[in-house]
Amino acid sequence: MITVTFVRRAADRRIVSFAVEGHAKYAKPGKDIVCAGVSAISVGTVNAIEELAGTELPAAMKNGWLSSDIPTLADEEADGRMQLLLESMAVMLGTIAQSYGKHVVIHEQLL
């Protein structure tokens, strides 16, 4: 199962970190559409943040695991873009979890 955890600051619900870990085991490796979808969304979001918000996230990635602590950017516009992309990631992964709940679970924690 893939577990996605978003950590939010309680005061304003800002995403301050996320972690994606595990394998969907929906199908054989290389043919697992659930795993491919989650990977595309999560890695694509990190890449989009780097391109569109102009910041490199402190992300760590290895087989079946991606995590990042999200900085607060001094440029408020770039920071807003970054948070919008992260919220978009949460919505897209949530949609996959709704369809494939036996293979993907989303957790949110408040700080």
N, C-alpha and C positions, 0 to 999 in steps of 0.2 A: 504494500500500500504506500502511496505517496502522501506524506503529511506536509502541509503548508502552514506555517505559523507567521502571522503578522503581529508585531508588537507595536502598540499605539500609545501615545502620550494621552493620559486620561483627560487632561485639561482641554485639549483641542482636537483630539482624535488623530493627530498627525502620526503617520507611519514612521517609526524610528528604527525599525529593523525588520528583516524577514528571513525565513529559512525554508527551503524546499528540500525534503529528504525522502529517500526511499525509491522503490520501483513499483509501478502500477501492477505488473504481472497480469495485465489484461490479455496479452498475447506473447508469443515468443519474442525474445530480443531482436530488434531490427524490424519487427512487424507490429510493435505495440503502439497503436495510434494514441492511446491515452498518455503514455510516457512522452511520446513525440510532441503532443500538444502542450503538455505542461512545460517541457523543456523549451520549446519554441517561445512560449509566452514569457517565461521567467528570464531566459538569456536574452531574448529580444528586448525586454524591458530594460535590462541593465545596459544594453547597447544603445537603446533609444535615449536613455538618460544621459549617457556620455555624449551622444551626438546633439541632442536638443536642449539639454540643460547646461552643457559645457563643463561637466564635472565627471571625474572618474570615481565611481563608487568603490569603497574598500570592500570588494567582494572576494569571497573564497569559493572555489569550485573544485569538486572532484567527482568521481563516479557516483551518481545518485545523490549528490548534495550540492546545494548552492545557498550561500547566505551572505547577508550584507548588513552592516550598521549604516544607517542613513544620516549623513551630516546635514546640518542646517546651513544653507548657503547664504552668504552675505547679500548676494544679488537676489532681492525678493522676487523678481520676475522669474529668474531661473529656478529658484526654490519652489515657486508655485507650479512651474512646468514639471519639475521632478515629482512633486507630490501628486499631480494629476496623472502622470504616467504610472506611478505606484498604485493609485486608486484604480486605474484602468486594469492593471495587472490583477488586482484583487477581484474585480468584477469578472474578468475573463476566466480566471482560475475557479472562481465560484460557480460559473456556468458549467465548467467541466465537472466539478464536484456534484452538481445537481444531476447531471446525466450519468455519471459514472461513480456514484457514491460508495460503491464497494471497493473502489480503487484509488480514490482521492478524497482526503478530508482536509477541511480548512479550520484552523483555530485562530482566535484572536485573543491577545493578552493586553491588558491595560497596565501602564506604569503609573 
